[in-house]
Structure formats: structure tokens, C-alpha cells
């Protein structure tokens, strides 16, 4: 079973714009729906907090504390499709930074639920 981290947009989740938090991402991961081709084991859920500077260190800390390197890192639907988008970095830029620092593939999005 693939082991993954999920990164969610903390600001988006906190404002209540339709995403109550990580439950939709976790459901899709458990059922192998949306961007997940099969059920996966979520090892960590990391919130990106504005302006995003601590994101890479927090991903590293999650890997160290869990003692498991993820097979993939998923950027949540709320992070990828937020309207308005992040004023600090696009999801594509975040994915490139995460991949560059961790060497782990990053997938944009998690689910297709409304």
C-alpha cells in the first residue's frame, strides 16, 4: 500500500469556503477515489500556513517523526483550486519546491467531491 502525505491550505480550511478540513481528502485516500488510483495509507496531513515558509520544514518534520518517507505528497483540492488563489505561490510552484527539497513526487489535487 502506498504511503502518502497530504498538504492542505490552512487559510482556506479556516475560512470555511466550502472545505471543512481534511475529511474529504482522507475519504478519497481511504477509498482510492479522485486523484488516488487505489486506497493509500495517509502518514501525515500537513497544513500550509501563510506565507508558506514553514511548509518544507514541516514536511521534513512529519517524515522524521513518522519515520516513514512518503511514496507521494498530495496537495489538497483546497490548496490547488482555491478561489482566490494563494497570493504567495501557485500550487505548481509549491509542488516544484517540495519535489526539489524532498525528492518525492507531488500530485496536484486529492478529490473531485463538491
ABEGO torsion letter per residue (X at the ends): XBBBBBBBBAAAAAAGAGBAEAAAAAAAAAAGBEABABBBBBABBBBBBOAGAAAAAAAAAAAAAAGBBBABBBBBAAAAABOBBBAABBAAAAAAAAAAAAGBBBBBEABABX
